[in-house]
Amino acid sequence: MHNRWHTALALFFFCLAGLLGGGILWLANARELASQTWMIGSIPALVALLHGIWTALRRREAGVDVLALISIAGALFLRQELTASVIAVMLASGRLLEGLAERRAGREMSALLERAPRSARCYRDGTLVEVPLSDIRAGDRLLVRQGEIIAADGTTITEHAVIDESALTGEALPVTYQRGDPLRSGSVNAGDAFEMVATATAANSTFSGIVKLVEAAQRSKAPATRLADRYALWFVPLSLGVAGAAWLISGDPLRALAVVVVATPCPLILAVPVAVVSAISRCAQRGILVKGGGALEALAATRNLFFDKTGTLTDGRARLIRIDRTAAADRIDDTELLRLAASLEQMSHHVIAGAVVAAARARALTLGIPSDVSEIPGAGVSGTLDGLRLVVGAHDYVARAAAVPPPVRDLLDRTSVDGTAAVLVAIDGQYAGTLLLADSLRVEAPRALRLLRRTGVRHIVMLTGDRREVAETVAAGLNVDQVLAEQTPADKLAAIKAARDSGTTVMVGDGINDAPALAAATVGVAMGARGATASAEAADIVLLADRLDRLAEALHIARQTRRIAMQSVFAGMGFSLLAMLAAAFGFLAPVYGALVQEAIDVAVIINALRVLRIRPLRAARYRMAAGDLERLHAEHQRLAPVLEHLDAAIDRLPSMSPEEALPMLTELDTVLKEQLLPHESADDRDVYPAIAGLLGGDDPMAAMSHAHREIFRLHRSLGAGVTRLAAQPQDRATLYDLQRILHALDAILRLHFAQEEEIYQSVAED
């Protein structure tokens, strides 16, 4: 690839120097020397054409280069050296532009190899030494420190090992392995250092196998055919037929040469590369790295999309979604429970512990410093804070220090179905509550899929290594057409190969486990901002901006580029046909024909450059400043405790008598009145008019304002119900009505907040 680029560059400058040098000599009245200079300047182009055509014939292909060869060779034969030189420059410039597009299409595996570990820490004769991967043998004892990649497949000999397998399996949450459990190379140690015994060499381990799959898939992928060659089947015979007829009727070979010269398909040779290079540049401005013109052309024709789940359709990170205190001792509220748990969890290196701490900090909670901290990696942590003995962790770990009520076991069974992780908390020997964490959908994922369908995508499939229950839960919220769950890298590769046989296939992923499928797909798209290097290198397109809606923009740009390129091609060919007729009737000499052809080239290039002005596939006319987006997002974060307060009331209400429920409901009513309603009023008064101005239209936020009215109505109903309950404390019917109101309010608030987040991001600055 590198050598071809330099060859194209040298060819262009040589031909251009020949044309300009001959022109200078002609003006200096050295006519014979000028002709020789033009001839010499055109010979490299002739040689390049011969080589290209010979290579194409060996592949049983033919293209429009045949006309360029005939026109240059014919011009030289008929002593029309200037004509030959002009055509040579046009040809060389087209190859240079095409080479520029191809230069971006390199797919070296260097970055993938850089991600792979170069060495490992191995015990030899009782001493810990660092050895190259090639020296690892089955049976070696290895030490894997925190954050390091496991170098070879093996089994853990430490009590616990916390492993991040997201790059291999797509599972967003880390997995805790016990002594004797198998470990796979390419996974990352997400906890404390541990020891393991290798069961295979590095070359025969999981990570190495995935690299081999990627390389094999890349080798099996056929190169894209140039768009121009598709029209050669009829354009070349037509041009030669017109030239032959002109020669036969007039008896003048110059007429035939003039026809072939104006038929030289530079609009085909130039328009497509210019449009492609412009599209690549436009995509780069939008945070989309396109590695080759073939990827754009294939993307423009796609109707079927395959998505990985974790890190692609979802955030790929655990987030606190709920605090459950069902059957817990009523000692503290949800906020204090989170503060205590996070204060203790900040002493742990576990990924889930980090998610708990992040949730507390997002709520601006002040964390304390615990003492007497003890941790069993992957199980839990205990310590003392503010005179309280805290135990935080998995069910089995917390159950050793406190009696866990049976309803909690039922809760864990229910939440495990959709992949939710549970962190139990005990205080002074009593169960205090459960923190539920899960990988959530990307804010922009539903909108991105809607935009993709708007741009013509007909079939969307989700591929994932997750359990089917988890996968179907995610798919239900996205309206995907098919779910393929529990897929290994080899399974994903097989699915893509099967789909590729029936047409253009696009695969979108971000993990190492996606790399083989990305390489095998017609077009592979990688989430490059947080994705694995393997997937980014195997892909044809990398979304550098960590936003899935950029894929819809890439598809939009690809289709607009194809439309503009086709306009240039057909307009150029149409003008060429008219010029061919003029040349056939003797109105255009060869050299003037070459100049006319050059004018056509300029016109189609200018049209192709319109690709640089393709507007983004966005609804908003203007953009919201990034700082404003952060401020609005922070306001939603500050309201998270209000939603948790509402959830806690919903969970506790069924088991309470009206007399017990009244104080809790009165407090909730006050919280909603003082914190939630002012926020919604300010949104309707200040934020929505500004957003409406960005979106355009008569009243684009009407539906959102209607949601505000419904929230206010439900709150008035809640207040009225609390008043009735205070007047008639024994009225259980009122209690049931209040429970219905709380459920409705919780549902509409969560939906409303999610819709606001999606709208805000859709109008945010890039």
Secondary structure, DSSP 4 states (H G I P E B T S, - for coil): -HHHHHHHHHHHHHHHHHHHHHHHHHHTT-HHHHHHHHHHHHHHHHHHHHHHHHHHHHTT---THHHHHHHHHHHHHTT-HHHHHHHHHHHHHHHHHHHHHHHTT---SHHHHHHS-SEEEEEETTEEEEEEGGG--TT-EEEE-TTPBP-S-EEE-SSEEEEE-HHHH--SS-EEEETT-EE-TT-EE-SS-EEEEESS-GGGSHHHHHHHHHHHHHHHSPPPPPHHHHTHHHHHHHHHHHHHHHHHHH--HHHHHHHHHHHS-HHHHHHHHHHHHHHHHHHHHTTEEE--HHHHHHHHT--EEEEESTTTTEEEEEEEEEEE-TT--TTS-HHHHHHHHHHHHTT---HHHHHHHHHHHHTTPPP---EEEEEETTTEEEEEETTEEEEEE-HHHHHTTSBPPHHHHHHHHHHHTTT-EEEEEEETTEEEEEEEEEEEEPTTHHHHHHHHHHTT--EEEEE-SS-HHHHHHHHHTTT-SEEE-S--HHHHHHHHHHHHTTS-EEEEE-SGGGHHHHHHSSEEEEETTTS-HHHHHH-SEEE-SS-THHHHHHHHHHHHHHHHHHHHHHHHHHHHHHHHHHHHTTSS-HHHHHHHHHHHHHHHHHHHGGGGGPPPS-S-SS-B-HHHHHHHHHHHHHTHHHHHHHHHHHHHGGGS-HHHHHHHHHHHHHHIIIIIHHHHHHIIIIIHHHHHHHH-SS-TTHHHHHHHHHHHHHHHHHHHHHHHHHH-TT-HHHHHHHHHHHHHHHHHHHHHHHHHHHHHHHTB--
